[in-house]
Amino acid sequence: MEASLLGLVVLITVFGYCYTELSMRGHIAGDLVGFTASVVSLALVPHLVVRRIAPRADPLILPLATLLTNIGLVLLHRLDITYAEKPQLRMGQAASGQLVWLVVGVTFCVVILMVLQDHRILQRYIYLTMAVALALLMMPAFFGADTYGAKRWILLGPLSVQPGEIVKFMIVVFFSGYLTLKRDPLALTGSRVMGIHLPPGRQLGPILAIWSISLLVLIFERDLGTSLIFFGVFVVMLYVATERIGWVFCGLTLAAVGAAVVGFSEPHVKGRVMAWLHPMEIFLPPDKRPPGLISDQTAQALFSFGSGGLSGSGLGQGHPELIGFAGNSDFILTTVGEELGLAGIMAVLILYTLLAERGLRAGLMVREPFGKLLSVGLASGLLLQVFVVAGGNTGLIPLTGKALPFLAKGGSSMVASWVLVAMMLRISDGVQRQRESLG
């Protein structure tokens, strides 16, 4: 089944590449053979490794991840053609670099599957994992580069690394282990106030600590997306571990308070909030604009979605380059909306939902609590990141600057996405092995 689905993914990808070439250039470029060979290799090699090392892994995970990644490659190639035709935009070619990072990400996936024979091994190192995660999370505040108003990157020569992408998984591992140990005190104590079962004061320490760390990341690194995902995953996992709505109530309250404080005090975050509240007022004369409103990206994104309609203008027939430098990163979803329409947007979101569903399904089948929480944390982290990116693009929430997993330009995001795939494959393989051993 997995091999057949991957074959279909390759056909869809090559068709999209050829369609883009014919639509924008009128002919197919000479590198079609190289592109096809790369796509086939990056589907075949992981498939053979997974069937050898984790033969009982969910056969849908790898095809879904490969399809999302290949859609991103086609979209980046489409944008590269426009950027090459308009040198005044000063945008470099991204598809070739993304292909290199895809090779790195798939390599990480394979290595993790080979080294990590059982996901339960991670439970032994939860405190070490959290210490390393916090160190990586704080590094951009002290050694990072201030790029487009946020400090989430660390420059290593010609490369820029975004530690927050990898830290997400390390934090999920820690939360899974910690909540496994503290589940009973968190779930069985507390008081009832106005119909809501609230946790006791002494057990609020963990959530207050995570809330404080999220605020520090938001204040010093001006990274709204990482803070939302970091705190949101913790609250979701708390609810799954304890089944108490009081934790969700406390989490939402603290998130609202923190967002309000930082939104009115941090200029970079305030600018994004103003662009969210008043997107069209950027076209007014400068003296009539709301204070702090300096970007037209949100407005251009809304125009892009509006012009796409139901079926889109056709791949290669839109103008996503009008969004500017973020067209192939923060706002790559607008290319889907403009050129593939609402139908394309829904298809992409369904692919993400299916991938997360496979993780949640594995979590429902796991018998031990650590694996259950780990599966839920990984799946909810993916969904939260897709939500904050799609919500920022469509104007539902302020823009966060996060990359859309698998699709958007970004080496750190690509590697982190394939680490997620490796973890899902390993957990699903372990679950099936346990089920077979129990008859």
Disulfide bonds with the S-S distance in Angstrom:
none
